[in-house]
């Protein structure tokens, strides 16, 4: 971890070469969390599952929760990862906090029982110490939950500036960029956004378009959110972000590589979350959490492309 933000790999590092990657979550609703019983292992654990081909880790977490528990959820703060040996390999599991939005549990081949319990009772029931550690970390977050979340996305890869003779604002995505934009859809959908904003350049709007089509939402285009808006009038650009934070809920904001690190540094300086390093690779996502208008959490998703 760098600073106080969590980072998710887009491709496996050396430590993951002989690893099985998986993702799961601590499911919560008012005053309770979910613990599942797996008949194959006769244990009580947190819902999780292995990454399927073509998936990002947030996509896996959302899918596995639905398959194992029957609940549709909104992913929230990334809690981090746990590792443990499984035979000759190492299992690496990333966990999120996930709020239940709807659905109901039905016994299935993976899970034959689900219990909703207060956190202290769930801690006693869990079979494994690693799960208790994850739940203990979630308990601290749930004691003072975020009330707003912004998925701050740098636009996908576009045609190179030096190969583009026209107006830079209409420079479109290239082939890889279109794939990145498509792959952002399931990853961002796991957070169940309720608004989508974009800076003015076409490459930002084209990055937003597949998600907007999938969710049936309009994209609100605001020039203040882009690099030029930040350069021309930093105060109005800050005001645009403050307006999005103030509306609450979960918003997607598609912007550019100059403004994103500067805005996050500003939010960090004004809040209670110091950050040592702020990257913004193309098609990357910062999951920014806010409590009463102040930045209180930041997770960096380096790429929407599938984990290998």
Residue pairs with C-beta under 8 A, 6 or more apart in sequence:
1 7
1 80
2 275
2 276
2 277
3 274
3 275
3 276
3 277
4 273
4 274
4 275
4 298
5 273
5 275
5 297
5 298
5 299
5 300
6 78
6 79
6 80
6 298
6 299
6 300
7 299
7 300
7 302
8 57
8 58
8 78
8 94
8 299
8 300
8 301
8 302
9 16
9 302
9 307
10 301
10 302
10 303
10 305
10 307
11 303
11 307
11 308
12 19
12 21
12 307
12 308
16 92
18 88
18 89
18 90
19 83
19 89
19 90
19 91
19 92
20 50
20 86
20 89
20 90
20 91
20 92
21 50
21 51
21 57
21 92
21 93
21 94
21 307
22 48
22 49
22 50
22 51
22 60
22 64
22 91
22 92
22 93
22 94
23 48
23 49
23 51
23 57
23 58
23 60
23 61
23 64
23 93
23 94
23 95
23 96
24 46
24 47
24 48
24 49
24 61
24 64
24 65
24 93
24 94
24 95
24 96
25 46
25 47
25 48
25 61
25 65
25 73
25 75
25 95
25 96
25 97
25 98
26 33
26 34
26 46
26 79
26 95
26 96
26 97
26 98
26 134
26 135
26 138
27 33
27 34
27 47
27 65
27 69
27 71
27 73
27 98
27 100
28 34
28 97
28 98
28 99
28 100
28 138
28 142
29 99
29 100
29 116
31 118
32 116
32 117
32 118
33 116
33 117
33 118
33 119
33 122
33 135
33 138
33 142
34 46
34 47
34 69
34 71
34 100
34 114
34 115
34 116
35 44
35 45
35 46
35 114
35 115
35 117
35 122
35 125
35 126
36 44
36 45
36 46
36 47
36 68
36 69
36 111
36 113
36 114
36 115
37 43
37 44
37 111
37 112
37 113
37 114
37 115
38 45
38 110
38 111
38 112
39 111
39 112
40 110
43 127
43 128
44 125
44 126
44 127
45 126
45 127
45 128
45 131
46 95
46 126
46 131
46 134
46 135
47 64
47 65
47 68
47 69
47 111
48 61
48 64
48 93
48 95
49 60
49 63
49 64
49 67
49 68
50 60
51 57
51 60
51 307
52 60
52 63
53 306
54 306
55 63
55 186
55 306
55 307
56 183
56 186
56 187
56 301
56 303
56 304
56 305
56 306
56 307
57 94
57 307
58 75
58 96
58 187
58 190
58 191
58 301
59 186
59 187
59 190
61 75
61 94
61 95
61 96
61 98
61 190
62 73
62 75
62 98
62 186
62 189
62 190
65 71
65 73
65 98
66 72
66 73
66 103
67 108
67 110
68 108
68 110
68 111
69 103
69 105
69 111
69 114
70 103
70 104
70 105
70 106
71 100
71 101
71 102
71 103
71 104
71 105
72 100
72 101
72 102
72 103
73 98
73 99
73 100
73 101
74 98
74 99
74 101
74 190
74 191
74 192
74 250
75 96
75 97
75 98
75 190
75 191
75 192
76 96
76 97
76 98
76 99
76 141
76 145
76 146
76 149
76 191
76 289
77 96
77 97
77 141
77 146
77 287
77 289
77 297
77 299
78 94
78 95
78 96
78 287
78 299
79 95
79 96
79 97
79 134
79 137
79 138
79 141
80 94
80 95
80 134
80 137
81 92
81 93
81 94
81 95
82 92
82 93
82 95
82 130
82 133
82 134
83 90
83 91
83 92
83 93
84 90
84 91
84 130
85 91
95 134
95 138
97 138
97 141
97 142
101 192
105 111
105 114
107 113
115 122
115 125
117 125
119 135
119 138
119 139
119 142
122 135
123 132
123 135
123 136
126 132
126 135
141 297
144 291
144 296
145 291
146 289
146 290
146 291
146 296
146 297
147 248
147 290
147 291
147 292
148 245
148 247
148 248
148 249
148 250
148 289
148 290
148 291
148 293
149 191
149 249
149 250
149 251
149 287
149 288
149 289
149 290
150 241
150 244
150 245
150 250
150 251
150 252
150 253
150 286
150 287
150 288
150 290
151 188
151 191
151 193
151 250
151 251
151 252
151 253
151 285
151 286
151 287
151 288
152 253
152 255
152 260
152 263
152 264
152 285
152 286
152 287
152 288
153 184
153 188
153 207
153 252
153 253
153 254
153 255
153 283
153 284
153 285
153 286
154 254
154 255
154 256
154 257
154 260
154 280
154 281
154 282
154 283
154 284
155 173
155 177
155 199
155 201
155 203
155 204
155 206
155 207
155 254
155 255
155 256
155 282
155 283
156 173
156 176
156 177
156 178
156 180
156 181
156 184
156 203
156 206
156 207
156 282
156 283
157 173
157 174
157 176
157 177
157 180
157 282
157 283
158 171
158 172
158 173
158 174
158 177
158 203
159 171
159 172
159 173
159 174
161 168
161 171
164 171
168 201
169 200
169 201
169 202
170 201
170 202
171 201
171 202
171 203
172 202
172 203
172 206
173 180
173 181
173 203
173 206
173 207
177 203
177 206
177 207
177 282
177 283
178 206
179 305
180 207
180 282
180 283
180 303
180 304
180 305
181 206
181 207
181 209
181 210
181 211
181 283
182 210
183 283
183 304
183 305
183 306
184 207
184 210
184 211
184 283
184 285
184 304
185 210
185 211
185 214
187 285
187 301
187 304
188 211
188 252
188 285
188 304
189 211
189 214
189 215
191 250
191 287
192 250
193 211
193 215
193 217
193 249
193 250
193 251
193 252
194 249
194 250
194 251
195 217
195 220
195 244
195 247
195 249
195 250
195 251
195 252
196 208
196 211
196 212
196 215
196 217
196 218
196 219
196 220
196 251
196 252
196 254
197 208
197 219
197 220
197 221
197 222
197 225
197 244
197 251
197 252
197 253
197 254
198 204
198 205
198 207
198 208
198 219
198 220
198 221
198 222
198 225
198 253
198 254
198 255
199 221
199 222
199 223
199 225
199 226
199 227
199 229
199 254
199 255
199 256
199 259
200 221
200 222
200 223
200 225
200 226
200 228
200 229
201 226
201 256
204 226
204 254
204 255
204 256
205 219
205 221
205 254
207 254
207 283
208 219
208 252
208 254
209 219
211 217
211 252
212 218
212 219
222 229
222 240
223 229
224 233
224 236
224 237
224 239
224 240
225 237
225 240
225 241
225 253
225 254
225 255
225 259
226 255
226 256
226 259
227 255
227 256
227 257
227 258
227 259
229 236
229 237
229 240
229 259
230 237
230 258
230 259
230 262
230 263
231 258
237 259
237 263
238 263
238 266
241 253
241 263
241 267
242 293
244 251
244 253
245 290
245 293
246 293
255 263
257 280
257 282
260 278
260 280
260 286
261 278
261 279
261 280
264 275
264 278
264 286
264 288
264 298
265 275
265 278
267 288
267 295
268 274
268 275
268 278
268 295
268 298
270 294
270 295
271 294
271 295
271 296
272 294
272 295
272 296
273 295
273 296
273 297
273 298
275 298
279 300
279 302
280 286
281 302
281 303
283 303
283 304
283 305
284 300
284 301
284 302
284 303
285 300
285 301
285 304
286 298
286 299
286 300
286 301
287 297
287 298
287 299
287 300
287 301
288 295
288 297
288 298
289 295
289 296
289 297
289 298
290 296
